[in-house]
Amino acid sequence: MTLLTSLPADLPWGKHQALLLLDGATVSDLPQRLKQMSPGATTVALYDCPSFTDLRDISPVLAAVQSIDEPLLQFYLQHAHEEWAVLLFSADSVHAVAQHLRKLLTVELPEGLPVFLRLADAAVARALFSSGDQRLFGPLAGVVTSDGVAADWQHHQPRLAECPDLPTPYRLSAEQNSALDQADQRRVLIELDAHLLKHFPEFHRGATVAQRWPVLEQLGAEASSLGLNSQSELFYYANVMAWLNGSPLEQHPHLNRLLHTPSLQPIGERIALAADMAHDWANQRGRP
């Protein structure tokens, strides 16, 4: 099975309604693109409710899929490795599924603080529906998530014929919260992968994300050890290493001092400066 061209063979096509939940924050102009690909499809924007009205333009959208051959599903398959959509199956209507999913847009951390969930993120859905809590399924007969790193699929199904009611607000367990933290970190590395492929293809080699993943994890670990915690700081650090063509910082004393010597200047400012210095060094060496 190839991730980009085929789905698992045991999915309940014809038995249950197939639905795609797509991330409007990742796919630009999502409602318009859905109309172009599947003009007659029933769609529901999850943020089309009082609590999320101001965010409707970036809402996750639930769209009914009638056939495995239709353009919308093929569009999903072409981009499944990017993990910004989830395939669902349900015997209930699109609107009933949307009402259930809206209960999970805002959940509580174990200590009770509210947080938003990106439900259309495959890694987020995987963290939730693999946790064993049957209340999460509600009207869902199956949740299919793509794993772009392993180039594989996971099919999550309820163990019970009728799932218990989902409480609102739903409170995450410590295990779920940890899994969601890992999903967030994973998403950052996937976005870093896309950044490096676009801007530094000669540095960031490997035919698949699985082959490139060890480098991404190493960059993340090295950035964290320097106290770089935000995504932008990680990207700056990756830029530094790409401009240096992977040579250790120790071979560049000016950069090494900038990043390792205690300073009143915030580390975020220093890594941005380091990226500019590494760029200048690369240009002087004749690198593109």
VEXTORVO-771866 format. One record per residue: x, y, z of N, C-alpha, C, O in turn. Coordinates in steps of 0.2 Angstrom, whole numbers, plus 5000, padded with zeros to 4 digits. Layout:
BEGIN
XYZXYZXYZXYZ ...
***
This chain:
BEGIN
500449945000500050005000500450065000500950075004 500350114996500650174995500250234998499650234996 500550265003500150315006499750365002499150385003 500150384996499850444992499350414987498950454985 499250354986498850334981498250284983497750264979 498350254989497850204991497650204999498150225003 497050195000496850195007496850115010496850075006 496750105016496650035019496050005015495550035013 496149935014495649905010495049885014494549865011 495049895021494449865025493949925027493649915032 493949975024493550035026492850025024492749995019 492350045028491650035027491350075021490750105023 491550075015491250115010490550085009490550025008 490050125008489450095006489050075012488450085012 489350055018489050045024488850105028488350115031 489350155028489350215032489450275028489850265022 489250325030489450395026490150405027490350405033 490450425022491150445022491250525023490850555019 491650545027491750615028492450635029492850595031 492650695026493250725027493250785031492850825030 493650785036493750845041494450875039494950845040 494350935036494950965033495151035037494651065039 495751045037495951105042495951165038496351175033 495551215039495451275036496051325037496151375033 496451315043496951355044497551335040498051375039 497551275037498151255033497951265025498451285021 497351245023497151245016496851315015496351325018 497151355011496951425010496251415006496251375001 495851465007495151465003494851405003494551384998 494851365009494551295009493851295006493651255002 493351335009492651325006492651334999492251294996 492951384996492951394989493251334985492951314980 493751304987494051244984493651184985493651144980 493251184990492851124991492251134986492051084983 491951194985491451204980491751184973491351154969 492351204971492651184965492651114964492551084958 492951074969493051004968492450964968492350914965 491950984973491350944974490850984975490551004981 490551014969490051064970489451044974489151094977 489250984973488550964977488650934984488150914987 489250934986489450904993489150944998489151004998 488850905003488650935010489250955014489650915015 489351015016489851035020489651075026489151115026 490051075031489851105038490451135040490951095041 490551205041491051235045491051225052490551245055 491451195056491451185063491351245067491051245072 491751295064491751365068491151405067491051465069 490651375063490051415062489551405068489051375067 489751435073489351425079489651485084490151515082 489251505088489351575092490051585095490351635095 490351525098490951535101491551555096492051575098 491451535090492051535085491851585079492251575074 491351625079491151665073491751705070491751705064 492151735074492651775072493251735068493651765065 493251665069493751625066493451585060493851535058 492851605058492551555053492951555047492951505043 493351605045493751605039494251545039494551525034 494451525045495051475045494751405048495051365051 494051405048493751345051493851275048493951275042 493951225052493951155049493251145046492751165049 493251115041492651095037492551025036493050985035 491951005038491750935037491350925030490850965029 491550885026491350875019491150805018491550755019 490550795016490250725014490650695008490750735003 490850635008491150605002490750544999490550505003 490550554993490050504990490450444987490150384987 491050454985491350404981492150404982492450464983 492450354982493150344983493550384977494150394977 493150384971493450414965493350484964493650514959 492950524969492850594967493450634969493850614972 493450694965494050734966494250754973494850764974 493750764977493950784984494350734988494850754991 494150674987494550614990495250604987495750594990 495250614980495950614977496350674979496950664980 496150724980496450784983496750774990497350784991 496350734994496550715001497150665000497650675004 497050614996497650564995498250594993498850574995 498250644988498850674986499250714991499850724991 498850734996499150775002499150745009499250775014 498950685009498850645015499450645020499450655026 500050645016500750645020500750715024501150715029 500450765022500450835026500050835032500150875036 499650785033499250775039498750825041498750845047 498450865036497950915038497250895037496850945036 497150835037496450815036496350745039496850705040 495750725041495550655044494950635040494450665039 494950565039494450535036493950495041494250465045 493350515041492850485046492350445042492150455036 492050405046491450365044490950365049491050355055 490250375047489750375052489050355049488950365043 488650325053487950315051487550375051486950375049 487750425055487350485056487450535051487850525046 487050585051487150645046487750685047488050685052 487950725042488550765042488450815048488850825052 487850845049487650895054487750855061487950895066 487550795062487550765068488350755070488550765076 488750735065489450725067489750795068490150795073 489550845065489850915066489650935073490050965077 489050915076488850935083489250895088489450925093 489450835086489850795091490550825091490850835096 490850845085491550865085491650935088492150955091 491050975088491151045091491251035098491451085101 491050985101491150975108491850965110492050975116 492250945105492950935106493450995103494050995104 493151045101493451105099493851145104494451165104 493551145110493851165116493751115122493251095123 494351095124494351045130494751075136494951135135 494751035141495151055147495751015148495750955147 496251055150496851015152496750975158496250995162 497150935160497050895167496950945173496550925177 497251005173497151045178496551095178496451135182 496251085172495551125171495651185167495051215165 496151205164496251255160495951245153496151185150 495651285149495351275143495851285137496251325138 495851235132496251245126495951225120495451185120 496151255114495851235108496251175105496851165106 495851135101496151075098496051085090495551105088 496551065087496551065079496350995077496750955076 495650985077495450915076495550885069495650825069 495750935064495850905058496550885057496750855052 496950905062497650875062497650805063497450785068 497950765058497950695059498250665065498050625069 498850705067499150685073498750695080498750655085 498350755080497950765085497350715086497250685091 497050705080496550645080496850585082496450545086 497450565080497750505082497850495090497650445093 498050555092498150555100497550545104497550515109 496950575101496350575105496050505104495850465109 495950475098495550415096495950355098495650305098 496550355099496950295101497050295108497350245111 496750345112496750345119496350285123496450275129 495850265119495450215122494750235125494350195127 494650305125494050335128493550325123493550365118 493050285124492550265119492050325119491650335114 492050375124491550435123491750475117491350515115 492350475115492650515110492250505103492250545099 492050445102491850425096491150445094490950465089 490650445099490050465098489650435092489650375092 489550475087489150445081489750415076489550395070 490350415077490850395073490950325073491050295078 490950295067491050215067491750205065492050145065 492150255063492850245061493150315060492850365058 493850315062494250375061494950355058495250315061 495050375052495650355048496150415048495950465046 496750405051497250455051497850435047498050375047 498150475043498750465039499350485044499350525048 499950445043500550455046501050465041501350415038 501250535040501650545035502350525036502750525031 502550515042503250495044503350425042503850405039 502850385045502950315044502650285037502650225035 502350335033501950315027501450265028501550215024 501050275033500550215034499950255037499850315038 499450215038498750235040498550195047498850145048 498150235051497850205057497150215056496850265055 496750155058496050155058495850145065495950085067 495550195068495250195075494550175074494150215071 494250125078493550105078493350095086493750075090 492750115087492450105094492450035095492249995091 492550015102492449945104491749925106491549875106 491349985107490649975110490149995104490250035100 489549955104489049965099488750035100488550075095 488650055106488450125108488850155113489050135118 489150215111489650245115489350285120488850315119 489650295126489350335132489350405129489750425125 488950445132488950525130489550555132489950545137 489750605128490350645129490250705133489750745131 490550705139490350765143490650825140491150825137 490350885142490650945140490650995146490150995150 491251025147491851015143492150955145492150925150 492550925139492850865140493550875143493950925141 493750845148494450855151494850795149494750735150 495450815147495950775145496350735150496350765156 496450675149496850635154497650665154497850695149 498050645158498750665158499050625152499450655149 498850565151499150535145498950565138499350565134 498350585138498050615132498450685131498650705125 498550725136498850785136499550775134499850815130 499950725136500650715134500650695127501050715123 500150655124500150635117500050695113500250695107 499550735115499450795111500050845111500150875106 500450845116501050885116501550865111501850895107 501550795111502050765106501750775099502150785094 501050775098500850795091500950865089501150875083 500950915094501150985093501950985090502051015085 502350955094503050955092503150915085503550945081 502750865084502850835078502650875072502950875067 502050915073501850965068502351015066502451035060 502751035071503251085070503751055066504051095061 503950995067504550965063504250955056504650955051 503650935055503350925048503450995045503550995039 503251045048503251115045503951135044504151165039 504451115048505151125047505451095041505751115037 505151025040505350985034505151025028505551025023 504551055027504351085022504751155020504851165015 504951185026505351245025506051235022506251265018 506351175025506951165022506951135015507451145011 506451095014506451075007506351135002506651124996 505951185004505851235000506451284999506651304993 506851295004507351345004508051315004508551345002 508151255006508851225007508751155004508951105008 508551144998508451074995509151034995509150974996 509751074994510351034993510651015000510950965001 510351045006510551025012510150975015510350925018 509450985014508950935017508850885012508350885008 509250825012509150775007508750715010508650705016 508450675006508050615007507450615003507150665002 507250555001506750554996506050555000505550574997 506050535006505450535010505550575017506150585019 504950595020505050625026505350575032505650595036 505150515031505450465035506250465035506550455040 506550475029507250475028507550535031508150535033 507150595031507350655033507250665041507550715043 506850625043506550635050507150635055507150685060 507650595055508250595060508550665060508750695066 508650695054508950765054508450815058508750855061 507850815056507350855059507350845067507350895070 507350785069507350775077508050805080508050835085 508550795076509250815079509250895079509450925084 508950925074508951005074508451025080508651075083 507950985081507451005086507851005093507751045097 508150945094508550935100509050985102509151015107 509451005096510051045097509751115099510051155103 509151135095508851205096508651205104508751255107 508351155106508051155113508651155118508551195123 509151125117509751125121510051205122510351215127 509951245117510151315117509651355120509751415121 509051325122508551375125508051405120507651445121 508051375113507651405108506951365108506951305107 506451395110505851365112505251375107504851335106 505351425103504751445098504951415092505451395090 504351405087504451385081504951425077505351405073 504851495077505251535073505951535075506451535071 506151525082506851515084507151445081507751445079 506751395081506951335078507151345071507651315068 506651375067506851385060507451425059507851415054 507551475063508151515063508751475064509251475060 508751425069509251385070509451335064509951325062 508851305061508951265056509251305050509651275046 509051365049509351405044510151415045510551405040 510351425051511051435053511351365050511951375047 511151315052511451245051511451235043511951205041 510951255040510951245033511451285029511751265024 511451355031511951395028512651375029513151385025 512751345035513451315037513551245034514051215034 513051225030513051165027513251105032513551055030 512951115038512951055043513651055047513651015051 514051095045514751095049514551125056514151165057 514851095061514751105068514851185070515251215067 514451205075514551275077515251285080515551345079 515551235083516251245085516751265080517251295082 516651255074517051275069516951345066517351375062 516451375070516351445068516351485075515751505077 516951505077516951535084516451595085516151605091 516451645080515951695081515251685082514951715086 515051635079514351605080514251565086513751575090 514751525088514751485094514751535100514351515104 515151585100515151635106514451665106514151675112 514151685101513551725100512951675104512551705107 512951615102512451575105512551535111512151515115 513251535113513351495120513651535125513651515131 513851605124514051645129513451685133513051705129 513451675139512851715143512851785141513351825140 512251815140512151875137511451905140511051865141 511451975140510852005142510352005136509752015136 510651995130510251995124509851935123510151875124 509151935122508751875122509051825117509251845112 508951765118509251705114508851715107509151695102 508251735107507851735101508151795096508151785090 508351845099508751895095509351875093509651885087 509751835097510451815095510351755089510851755085 509851715089509851665084509651695078509851675072 509251755078509051785072509751815069509851815063 510151845073510751875071511251825068511551835063 511251765072511651715069511451685062511851675058 510851685061510551665054510851715049511051695044 510851785051511051835046511851825045512051825039 512151805050512951805050513051735046513551735042 512751685047512851625043512651635036513051605031 512151675034511951685027512551725024512751705018 512851775027513351815025513951765024514351775018 514151725028514651675028514651635022515051625018 513951605021513851565015513951605008514251575003 513751665008513751705002514551715000514751714994 514951725006515651745004515951675002516451684998 515751625004516051555002515751534995515951484992 515251574992515051564985514451514985514251484980 514151504991513551464991512951504989512851564990 512451464986511851504984511451534990510951564988 
***
